[in-house]
Amino acid sequence: VSHDLRTPLSAIMGAATTLVEEERNVSQAERLELTHSICRESTRLERIVSNLLQMTRLESTEPSRDNFDWHSIEEI
């Protein structure tokens, strides 16, 4: 899990840092690629975090206990 979270975060930080610190040395094409990279990796990170939260929610919920009773077919 640690690696899965750190990889997109590192890519986002690297691209953003390059855009900020190398503002004058980055071509328009490179700037566009870095921006796309930030978007891709942030979407990936959001999906991973969302999946982790869903897994945590599922694991913390008690299993449902259905109540099975006999009913006549006419009532149903």
C-alpha distance (Angstrom), angle and dihedral (degrees) to the residues before:
residue distance angle dihedral
V1 . . .
S2 3.79 . .
H3 3.80 92.4 .
D4 3.80 92.2 45.7
L5 3.80 90.9 54.6
R6 3.78 97.7 41.2
T7 3.81 97.8 49.1
P8 3.82 98.1 64.1
L9 3.79 91.2 36.6
S10 3.81 91.0 54.2
A11 3.80 91.1 48.7
I12 3.82 91.1 50.6
M13 3.78 92.6 47.7
G14 3.81 92.7 46.6
A15 3.80 94.3 49.5
A16 3.81 93.4 44.8
T17 3.80 92.4 47.0
T18 3.80 90.8 50.6
L19 3.80 90.9 50.8
V20 3.81 92.2 49.8
E21 3.81 101.8 38.9
E22 3.80 99.4 35.6
E23 3.79 96.8 38.3
R24 3.81 95.3 138.0
N25 3.81 96.5 40.3
V26 3.81 97.5 51.6
S27 3.80 117.5 93.1
Q28 3.78 121.6 -136.1
A29 3.83 90.8 -106.9
E30 3.82 91.7 50.8
R31 3.79 90.7 46.7
L32 3.80 90.3 52.6
E33 3.83 92.0 48.6
L34 3.81 91.4 48.9
T35 3.80 90.4 49.5
H36 3.81 91.1 50.3
S37 3.80 89.4 48.3
I38 3.81 90.9 53.6
C39 3.82 90.3 50.7
R40 3.83 93.8 47.4
E41 3.77 95.3 46.7
S42 3.81 94.6 44.3
T43 3.81 89.2 52.1
R44 3.80 89.2 49.3
L45 3.80 91.7 48.7
E46 3.81 91.6 48.2
R47 3.82 90.2 52.3
I48 3.81 92.3 49.9
V49 3.81 93.3 48.5
S50 3.80 91.0 46.0
N51 3.81 90.7 51.7
L52 3.80 91.1 48.8
L53 3.79 91.6 50.9
Q54 3.80 91.6 48.8
M55 3.81 91.3 49.2
T56 3.80 90.7 49.4
R57 3.79 91.1 49.4
L58 3.80 91.8 49.6
E59 3.80 93.0 48.1
S60 3.80 93.4 48.6
T61 3.79 95.5 49.4
E62 3.78 117.9 92.0
P63 3.77 114.0 -121.6
S64 3.77 113.0 -97.9
R65 3.72 116.3 -103.9
D66 3.75 108.5 -148.0
N67 3.74 116.1 -154.6
F68 3.78 109.3 -134.0
D69 3.78 114.2 -164.3
W70 3.76 131.3 166.8
H71 3.81 115.7 -103.2
S72 3.72 130.4 178.7
I73 3.77 115.9 -111.6
E74 3.81 89.7 -121.3
E75 3.80 91.0 61.3
I76 3.77 92.1 50.8
